[in-house]
């Protein structure tokens, strides 16, 4: 069943969040910072060794959260390295969920070139993983042609019928809600049945967002931010996520079984600031599991 959080009678879309191993192990006191069972994606920036990533995942689990580590196909130097990582995540850290992505072609370190190869390896089912996120690209990708992105999405939908795990899409972050919604409807009309978790930035300074948008190749969003950055007041006050989240939330509330199911927050302005915003807006409630519906899209209801 889909659960809606309500604040003042209005439904609130739920949220997962990201954290780096350094934030988990060194920077922030995470005890009680998120609701119990919140899904916390553990970012792999390629700067932490496997042991540190495993320790960070275990720490998240011990805090009472659900660790969702990134597994970037192109970062693994060999199949043995991937197998060792995923076995340690399951066995030592108690992980049952993950985000499988390809990673940058510039970071190709071994024989694995795509996330679908990780999925088809059989390791996720073998180790009892229950949920697996895969990448969605509403603004396209500088590394992949649009036709290839569509083909990859079809492959992932086909794989969803072969695995015991529940698959869903997690998108790049962006700032144009209309673009997100149009993309979600387009891929659904083309046959996508994987629920979509939309990537949004938490509260942050415009200058910070410009840096991350450029680094992540989010072209349309970078243009949007550059227009806003021309105003001194915008640079001073920063970006409010509500301009993106409110239209998405209205769309989701009108069709909870449709393609968009929740948001995934990139805390570019810091974990504490994003956490405070999510509690204040009602997407997070103390003691309540964060909304994370991964049931397939009901295409029939949308015809």
N, C-alpha and C positions, 0 to 999 in steps of 0.2 A: 504493500500500500504506500502511496505517496503521502508524505507528511508535509504540511505547510506550517511554517511559523507565522504567527500573526502579531502585529503591533498596532494597537488602536483599531482593530478590525480588518486591517489590510494584510494580505499574505506577503511574507518576506521570503525571497529566494535564499537558499542556503549556500554555504561556501566551504571550500577547502583552501589551504594556504601552502606556500612554499617556505622552506628554511634551508640554509646551507649547513654543512657539517660544523663549520666554525661557530655559527650562531647557536647550534644545539649544544656543542661541547664546551664553548668558551665565553660567548658574548652575552647571552640573555638567560635570565632565570625563567625557564619555561613552565615551572610548576604553577598550574592554575591559570596560565595565560590564555589557553583555549578551553572550550568545553571538552569534557571527556569524550573520547572516540572521534574527535575531529581528525580528519585525514590531513596529514602534514607531509607534503611531497619533499623528499630529501634530494636537493639539487646536486648533481655531479658535474662540477666545473672542470674536471680533469686535473685538479690541483691536489686532490686528496687520495691517499692510497686506499686500497681495499679495506685494510684493517680499520682505518679511521671511519670510513663509510659504514662499515658494519657496526662499529661502536656507537655512532650517531643514531643509526636505526634502532638499535637496542635501547638507547636512552629515550627515544621518542615513545617506544612501546612501554617502557617502565613508567613514564609520566602519565600513561593512560590514553595516549593518542594512537592513531593508526599510521604507522610509517609507510609511506609510498615512495620507495627509492626510485630514482631515475636509472634506467639501464640503457645506455647509448651504444648501439650496435658497433659503430665505427671506432669506438674508443678501446674495444677489447683487442688485445694483441693476438689472441688465439681463441679457438673454441674452448680449450681447457681453462683459459682465464675467465670466460663467461660462466662456465659450469661451476668453477670454484666460487665465484662471486654469488651466484644465485643459490647455491647450496648453503653457503655461509649465512646469507640473508635469511633463509628459511630456518636453518638449524640453530644458528647462534643468536640471531636477532628476533626470531619468531615472526618474520614478515610473511604475510599472505597476499599482499597487493603490491603492484609495481606500475611504473610508467615506462613503456618500451618505446624508444625513439631511435631514429637512425643516427642522429648527430651530424656534425658538419663534415662534408667531404674532405675538407682540409685537414681534419683530424683523423683520417683513416689510418688505423694502426695495425690492422690485421685483416683476416679473410672475410669478416662479416660486414656486409654493405647496407643492410636494410633491417628495419624492425620486424618485418614479416618473417625473416629468417630466424630471429630469436623466438618468435611465437611458434613457428613450425618445428622448432627443435624438440618439443615435447617436454621440456624441463618444467614449465609452469604447471602443467597438469600433474606431472610426476611428483612435484613437491606440494601439491594441494593449494596452489594460488587460487583465490576466489574472484578477484577483480583485477583487470589489467587495463590501464589507460593507454591509448595510442594517440598520435599527434593529428590535429586538425589545423588547416591553413586557410582561414577566411580571406587573408590578403595574399595568398599564394606564397611561394618560396623563391628566393633568389637562386637557389641551387637546383630546383626541380621544375620542369615544364608543367603547365596546367594539366595537360593530358596525362602525364605521368602521375600527378597527384590524384586525379580521378581514378586511374587504374589501381593505384595503391589502396585507395579507399574501398574499391570493389573487392580487392583481395582480402582486406581485413574483415569486411562484412561476411565474405565466404568462410573465413577462418572462424568467425564467431559461432558458426553452426557446428564446428568440429571440436570445440574445446568445452571443458566443464566450467571454465571461468567466464565471468560476465565482462564483456568488452565495452568500452565507451571512448568517446573522443574528448581530448583536452586541447583547446585551441591556444594559439599565440595570444598574447595580450594585444589590445587595441583600444580605440577611443571612439569608434563610430558604431553605435548600436544598430543603426539601420543596415549597415554593411554586414554585421554579424547575423542579423535576422534573415536578410536576403540570402546569404550563403547557406545558412541552416536549412532554409526552405528549398533552395536549389538542390543541395545534395540529397535531401529527403525525397524530393520529387524524382531524383535519379535512382532511388532505391536504397539509400543509406538507412539502416535501422539501428545504428549505434547511437545511444543518447549522447548529447553534446554538453560538455561543461565549458562555458565561455571564460576565457582568460581576461581578467581586468587588473589594472594597477590599483593598489591601495593608495591612500593619501600620500602625496609626495610633491616635492618641488618640481616645477616645470623643467628646470635645468637638468635635474636628475633623470627625468623621464626622457628628455631629448637624448641623453647619453645612452640609455638602455634601448630606446627605439632604434637608434642608429646601429648599435652593436648587434641587435637581433634581426635586422633587415626587415623591419615592419614599415614598409615604404609609405603606405597611405597614412598611417598613424603619425609617422615622422612629419609629413607635410602638414597635417592638422596641428601638431604641436608647434611647429615653426611659426604658423600664423598666430597662435596664441602668444608665443614667446616674444612677439613684437611689442607687447604691452608690458610696461614696467610693473604695473599692478599685478598682472598674471604671474610674472616671475617671482614677485614678493609673496603672494598669497598661496601659490601652488595650485595643484590640480585636485578637484573634488571628484571622486569616482561616481558620484550620484548622477552626473550627466550621462554616463554610460549605463549605469546599473538600473536606474529607474525605468527607462524604456524596455530594457531586457526583462525586468521583473514584471512589468505590465503584460508583456507578450507571454511570458511563462505562466503567469497567473490565469491568463485566459485559456491556456491549453497545457495543463500540467503533464499530460501524456504525450505531448508533442516533442519536437526535436531538442529544444533547449531545456535542460533539467536543473542546472545550478551554475554558479560561477566559481572560478578558481582564481584566487587572489595572489598576485605577485607583489610582495610587500616592499616595494622599492624605497618607501619612506621609513622602513623599519617595522619589525614585527609588532612592537608594542602599539604603534600608531594604527596599524591595520587592524589589530585585535580590538582596540578601543572602538574604532569605527564600526566594525562588524557587530559588536555587542550593542552599541548605541542605536544602530539602525534596525536591530532585531533579527539579523541573519544568524546570529549566534545567541543561544540562550544557555545560561549556566546549567550544567548537569544534563543537557540534552544532546544527543548525538547529532552532529552536523548532517544536514540533508545530503543524501548521496544516492539518488535513484538511478540505477543502471538497467532498469527493465527496458526491453526493446521499444522503439518508437512504434506507436499504433498507427501504421500507415493507413489502414482502412478508415480510421476515424477522421483522417485529414483529407479524404477524397471529396 
